[in-house]
Amino acid sequence: MTPSSQAEAVAALLREALADPSTAWSLGSFGAIAEFMRDPDEAVSALPDDRMGVATERGAIALTACSDLRPVAYETAVASGWNHAVALCLPEATCAMSRRRVVTELGPDRDAAREQDCEAILFDLGLDLLAVDACVRTSDPEAIACLRSGVGQPLFDPANPIGRQLVAMSPHRVFLAGVGRIEVYAPIPGPGGTSPEGPHTHVLPKLLRSGRTHAATTPIPAGWVPCAGLHPAHPYKDMMGQRIAFDAARYEAFQILLDRWGDPDLLVIKRGGAERSDSPVSSRHAQGARRVAEVQARYLRGEVIEADTGTDEEETVADHA
């Protein structure tokens, strides 16, 4: 496939997924992530420029199919079955964003997904993530004053006044990467609150301290960094992770994506083929592919599989996304 035809295929993948309200989106890193989703009957508006994406009253997504963007479709085994997604990856050598370590005022957000937000003030939270800038945005004078009072300090410093006021202020959250942005307008849930049914963000200091770009269970090729992802409708759970009746059509739809954008070596292993002696696939990911194949075969046979109360790393991350 030529570079131009590859770029066209990637753009088509993004456009088709954006048109499907059953597809959710994420943009972020291990421990800091923004998600965008919408209801089938939710009003949407187009972006004010040529970026791909949509905006709703609860959030927005804006994407650019840059030439070095690589989709990686994958499945991961979890205690209760499997997860699936298509990671949107950029080369490790060129994916870096600002890597600010302290709260920094960036000025008006000229690239906002809605024209009404272009004059609001953007602040980088200074999380020092490789491929993502986690920011907040507001036009409220009191919120701007509070955010400015924390400029130049680490977000999690006990002396920084922002942390104590962030939930009450509930500024827009704006996560930026080389592939685009996700904006979240819904209020930030208070401590102990559950994730809202719609666009939302999570920043988890414990996971951030690992310094990783993604969960160890996620099979991302060496030299690539996932900065965003699309999450097609899952065969046995809805967007909030609640169980539904197994949907074979959803299963088949993702297998098509896996054939087109997945790791060929992992596909061979999943389908019972012999693993190449020089395969770059790790034993952990190979074992995960076999586990996914086994549980999917059970679903396809019509077995009733109860949700497992156990968890693993991938489920823990998903629960906080």
Beta strands, then each sheet from edge to edge (+ up, - down):
strand 1: 24-29
strand 2: 32-36
strand 3: 52-55
strand 4: 59-63
strand 5: 70-78
strand 6: 81-91
strand 7: 104-108
strand 8: 121-124
strand 9: 132-138
strand 10: 172-177
strand 11: 180-184
strand 12: 200-203
strand 13: 224-231
sheet 1: 5+ 6- 13+ 1- 2+ 12-
sheet 2: 3+ 4- 11+ 10- 9+ 8- 7+
end
